Amino acid sequence: MRFLLYLAIALGLAYCGATVKLGKRTFFGHVKAIWSTDEAKELKDGVREKAGPAADRVKRGIEKGYEAATEDEPGSGSAPRKKAPAPATPAPAKP
């Protein structure tokens, strides 16, 4: 019931933001006009320049994790996977 109330409120705000004029433009029209200013474009470019390398690393990590998670299990009838090398364990000491 709470979800339906929040959904109705969100839809009402979206409808008002798209149809009710606030001066020459609607709310969404003002946001669009602000977002297309030179200052906002500089901000977007600056964020893209600074956060781009980090976002690329995160994206690559997610892709590698997805590849590892979707590999076939051994014995499933598909091509065999490479075996990981056994960890080096020291031999027990002889008395």
N, C-alpha and C positions, 0 to 999 in steps of 0.2 A: 504494500500500500504506500509506503514511504517512497519507494522508487517511482511510482506513478505520479506522486505529488511533485517530486523533483523533476521528472520528465516534463510535466505540464508547465512548471515554472521556467525551465530551460527553453521550451518551445515558445512560450509567451515572450520571453526576453528576446529570442532570436527574431520573432515576428515583429516586435516593436523596433528592434534595432535595424531591421531592413525596410520598414515602411514609414515610421514616424519621422517627419522632418524636424531637424534641429537647426534652424536657420536655412541655409541653402541646400544642405545635404542631410542624409540620414546618419545615424551613428556609424554604420559600416562605411558610408561614404567619407566621413571625416577620418576614420582609421585608414582607409585606402589612400586618401590625400596626404596624410601625415607620413605613411609608410613609403610614399613615392618621392619624398623630398630628398634633396642632396645630402642632408645630414644623416637621414636614416639609411641612405645607400652607403655612406661612408661607414656607418656603424655596422651594417651587415657585412661589408667587405672586411672590416677590421676583425670582426668575430670569426669570419671564415678563415682569415689568414692566421689568426692565433690558435683557434680551436681545430682547424683542419687536420693538422698532423695527429692530434690526440684522437679525433674522431676516426681517422683512417686506421690507427692502431686498434681501437675498439672494434671496428668493423672487421678487420682481419682476424682478431681474436675470436669473435663470434663465429665467423666462417669456419675457422679451424676447429672450434668446439663442435659445431654442427657436423662437420665432416667426421670427426672422431665419434660422435654419438650415433651417426647413421652407418658406420661401417658394419659389415656383416659379421656375425659371430662365427667362430671356428666351428667346423662341422655342419654348417648350414647348407652345404652343397655348392657354394660359390667358390670363387678363386681363393686360395689360401692366403692368409695374411702373413706378413713378416713376423717372425718371433722376436720378441725383445730379448736382448742378451741377459743371461742369468746373472744375478748380482754376485760379485766376488765375495765369498765368505771364507774366512780363515779356517784352516784345518784345525781340528782339536789338538791340544797339546798332549804329548805322550809323556807319562810319568817315568 
